[in-house]
Amino acid sequence: MTEAIFNSQKSEIYRNYITQLLSQLTVDHQNTKQERKEVAAKFLANEEEFSITEEIELLTSDLRGYASQIQGRGWIDLEQQAINQLLTMGVFDIPVLAQFYWETHDKYPLLKSYLQKLDYLRLLILEYLDLPNLSVIEGE
């Protein structure tokens, strides 16, 4: 197996896994509805920052957008800009989310699991974008 074929297969494996995780996150998002309501009521935002639920929705929207581009066409618009953004948007890079995650201890397990999966999706997208872009050349 040539390196180009191996990289092509690896790229397809990542793409399929991103697609599966995106589907799972859709189900998980629905399953966290009650916990998100509780969090929204209990943890109100101040005027200077977004609430916990707003931050989760922003993160979800951005990551779904990137994952959907990979799912649909195998690449992302403005790739370097996307990589730079993905590197800074980890769950624990967002202060209000990090604080919520660690200070609520055993509460909100579904929502915390959802955040972990979101961060994993972010990492998978970064790995996918880091794969060599080698095309298969006939005859190799």
C-alpha positions as CSV (number, residue, x, y, z in Angstrom):
1,M,0.0,0.0,0.0
2,T,1.4,3.3,-1.0
3,E,1.6,6.2,1.4
4,A,-0.9,8.1,-0.7
5,I,-3.5,5.3,-0.5
6,F,-2.9,4.9,3.2
7,N,-3.4,8.7,3.8
8,S,-6.6,8.6,1.7
9,Q,-8.0,5.8,3.7
10,K,-7.0,7.4,7.0
11,S,-8.7,10.6,5.9
12,E,-11.9,8.7,5.1
13,I,-11.8,7.0,8.5
14,Y,-11.5,10.3,10.2
15,R,-14.3,11.8,8.1
16,N,-16.6,8.9,8.9
17,Y,-15.8,9.2,12.6
18,I,-16.5,12.9,12.6
19,T,-19.8,12.2,10.9
20,Q,-20.7,9.6,13.5
21,L,-19.8,11.9,16.4
22,L,-21.8,14.7,14.9
23,S,-24.8,12.4,14.8
24,Q,-24.3,11.3,18.4
25,L,-24.0,15.0,19.5
26,T,-27.3,15.7,17.9
27,V,-28.9,13.0,20.0
28,D,-27.0,14.1,23.1
29,H,-28.0,17.7,22.6
30,Q,-31.6,16.7,22.8
31,N,-31.0,14.6,25.8
32,T,-29.4,17.5,27.7
33,K,-32.4,19.7,27.3
34,Q,-33.5,19.4,30.9
35,E,-30.0,20.0,32.3
36,R,-29.5,23.0,30.0
37,K,-32.8,24.5,31.3
38,E,-31.6,24.0,34.9
39,V,-28.2,25.5,34.2
40,A,-29.8,28.5,32.4
41,A,-32.0,29.2,35.4
42,K,-29.3,28.7,38.0
43,F,-26.3,30.3,36.4
44,L,-27.2,33.7,35.1
45,A,-24.7,35.6,33.0
46,N,-23.4,39.0,33.9
47,E,-23.3,41.9,31.4
48,E,-19.7,41.3,30.4
49,E,-19.8,37.6,29.3
50,F,-22.1,35.0,27.8
51,S,-24.0,32.6,30.0
52,I,-22.9,29.0,30.3
53,T,-25.7,27.9,28.0
54,E,-24.9,30.6,25.5
55,E,-21.2,29.5,25.4
56,I,-22.3,25.9,24.9
57,E,-24.5,26.9,22.0
58,L,-21.8,29.0,20.4
59,L,-19.3,26.2,20.7
60,T,-21.8,23.7,19.4
61,S,-22.6,25.9,16.4
62,D,-19.0,26.5,15.5
63,L,-18.0,22.9,15.8
64,R,-21.1,21.6,14.0
65,G,-20.3,24.0,11.2
66,Y,-16.8,22.8,10.7
67,A,-17.8,19.1,11.1
68,S,-20.6,19.6,8.5
69,Q,-18.2,21.0,6.0
70,I,-15.9,18.0,6.4
71,Q,-18.9,15.6,6.3
72,G,-20.3,17.2,3.1
73,R,-17.2,17.9,1.1
74,G,-14.1,16.8,3.0
75,W,-12.6,20.2,3.5
76,I,-13.1,23.5,5.4
77,D,-13.3,27.0,4.0
78,L,-10.4,29.3,5.3
79,E,-8.6,26.2,6.7
80,Q,-5.8,28.1,8.5
81,Q,-8.2,30.5,10.1
82,A,-10.4,27.5,11.2
83,I,-7.3,25.8,12.7
84,N,-6.3,28.9,14.6
85,Q,-9.9,29.2,16.0
86,L,-10.1,25.5,16.8
87,L,-6.8,25.7,18.8
88,T,-8.3,28.4,21.1
89,M,-11.8,27.1,21.6
90,G,-11.3,24.1,23.8
91,V,-14.0,23.6,26.5
92,F,-11.5,24.4,29.2
93,D,-10.2,27.5,27.3
94,I,-13.6,29.1,27.9
95,P,-13.5,30.4,31.5
96,V,-17.2,30.2,32.2
97,L,-17.4,26.6,30.9
98,A,-14.2,25.5,32.8
99,Q,-15.5,27.0,36.0
100,F,-19.0,25.3,35.6
101,Y,-17.4,22.0,34.8
102,W,-15.1,21.8,37.8
103,E,-17.3,23.6,40.4
104,T,-20.5,21.6,39.9
105,H,-18.8,18.3,40.8
106,D,-21.3,15.4,40.3
107,K,-24.1,17.5,39.0
108,Y,-25.2,17.7,35.3
109,P,-23.6,14.5,34.1
110,L,-25.3,14.5,30.7
111,L,-24.2,18.1,30.0
112,K,-20.6,17.4,31.1
113,S,-20.5,14.4,28.8
114,Y,-21.8,16.5,26.0
115,L,-19.0,19.1,26.6
116,Q,-16.4,16.3,26.6
117,K,-17.7,15.0,23.2
118,L,-17.7,18.5,21.8
119,D,-14.1,18.9,22.8
120,Y,-13.3,15.5,21.3
121,L,-15.0,16.6,18.1
122,R,-12.8,19.7,18.1
123,L,-9.7,17.6,18.5
124,L,-10.8,15.2,15.7
125,I,-11.3,18.1,13.3
126,L,-7.9,19.4,14.1
127,E,-6.3,16.0,13.5
128,Y,-8.3,15.7,10.2
129,L,-7.1,19.0,9.0
130,D,-3.5,18.0,9.9
131,L,-3.6,14.9,7.7
132,P,-1.4,15.0,4.6
133,N,-3.3,16.1,1.6
134,L,-1.8,13.6,-0.8
135,S,-3.9,12.4,-3.7
136,V,-3.7,8.9,-5.1
137,I,-1.8,8.8,-8.3
138,E,-2.7,6.0,-10.7
139,G,0.0,3.5,-11.1
140,E,1.5,3.9,-7.7
